[in-house]
Amino acid sequence: MSLSPFEHPFLSGLFGDTEIAALFSADADIAAMIRFERALALAEADRGTLAIDIAETIDAVLGAFVPDMAGLAQGAARDGVVVPALIRQMREALGGAAAEKVHFGATSQDVIDTSLMLRLKAANDIIQARLDAAIVDLDALMERDGDKPLMAHTRMQAAIEIKAADRIGAWRSPLERTRSRLAHFAVDGFALQFGGAAGTLEQFGDDGPGLRAALAARLGLHERAQWHSQRDVVAEFAGLMSLITGGLGKMGQDIALLAQAGAEISLAGGGGSSAMPHKQNPVAAELLVTLARFNATQVSALHQSLVHEQERSGAAWMLEWMTLPPMVLATATALRTARQLLGDIRRIGRDEERAGIISCSG
């Protein structure tokens, strides 16, 4: 057992998602940090803070810059963040006057938080597309099987007969609402972090807000005043991830219970048993429940990280690094798994012949 099932040599076959994992790799993180530094130099040239030739040198050299990862690990262990070691390596690569001007006016948190936002924005595009596709899959299931009869259960007991459409609608509606919330979040949720040492952009005087807007435009991020110690938007995004997995977990739980009863759902595939070859375990449905519960517990950690003392917290900030990436990966895995599960439903609800037999016997 490794520390993370998401990247385990074989458990990743169940939990992993290579497309999202790539966005949270060390290479992707550093690439986004380099992107920040290049864009910062060019934005500063746009605003007259840096000479154009210096900014172009920084942009060109950093475009081909490959950091020493072992040196970055040593620096992070010493400094608590990777950026001081990264900037030292950049300055060695640049040399001359450009070395003194790279990272001008920025602080480590600007680089790290902006890297996160760039990668979360890319992850969100993937998640939104998968969520759209899952809702389409539910619509197709509704069209095919929605009129079939299904026994409702309240408090785990058989209640009255409903239509399969009623159950499918209870899966779809929360996802539709969360899709709307996520689209609204995407308008201004992925924001540039740029405040300098204590959030005041003290190096730039009255031009600080203008420079921040220019930098945000170059990076394709929303322009917002520094939010070093204001983590509500990060927690909001985590909450949206949990709402997605929670909605899918409800669907997975319902499908697992339908599969247990047997008569009202027919599933293709399923997991095998080493001891009972006749079994087809509802692995995908169970995985949705697991991922929902995982994200629900991680949300509490993100709410703990809201408590940033004064202008910057090391402890709360590091808690985000440990918690948010697995939540995003769990959400992507849940959406991919949900689509697979929906594709494996051959029928939900009783077929007409079976429904007639039950009705006559009643």
Number of C-alpha atoms within 10 A of each C-alpha: 8 9 7 13 16 21 17 15 12 12 14 14 13 16 21 23 19 15 13 24 18 14 20 20 12 11 14 17 20 21 17 22 23 23 20 23 22 25 21 29 27 25 24 22 18 16 15 12 18 20 16 16 12 20 23 17 19 28 22 13 16 21 13 9 15 15 19 11 15 9 14 20 16 13 18 16 11 12 12 13 18 21 22 17 21 23 19 15 18 23 20 11 18 20 12 11 12 22 20 12 18 25 22 17 18 21 19 19 23 25 24 19 19 25 22 25 20 23 19 22 17 14 20 20 13 14 25 17 12 20 24 14 15 24 18 14 18 20 16 14 20 20 11 15 19 20 17 19 21 24 18 16 12 9 6 8 9 10 11 10 11 16 18 24 23 16 19 19 15 13 20 21 13 16 22 17 12 18 21 12 13 20 14 11 15 17 11 13 21 25 25 29 29 32 24 22 18 16 20 15 22 15 15 16 9 10 14 20 19 15 22 23 18 20 26 23 15 16 19 14 21 19 22 18 18 20 20 22 19 16 18 15 16 20 21 17 24 25 20 19 26 27 21 25 32 25 21 28 25 17 24 29 18 18 24 20 16 18 19 13 10 11 15 22 20 17 18 12 14 15 11 14 11 7 7 8 9 9 12 15 16 22 18 25 27 18 21 28 23 20 23 26 15 18 26 19 13 20 22 14 18 26 18 14 23 20 17 17 12 9 12 18 15 12 12 20 20 13 15 20 12 13 18 23 19 21 25 25 25 26 31 29 25 32 23 18 22 26 19 15 22 20 16 15 15 13 17 28 24 22 17 11 9 13 16 12 10 11 9 7 6 6
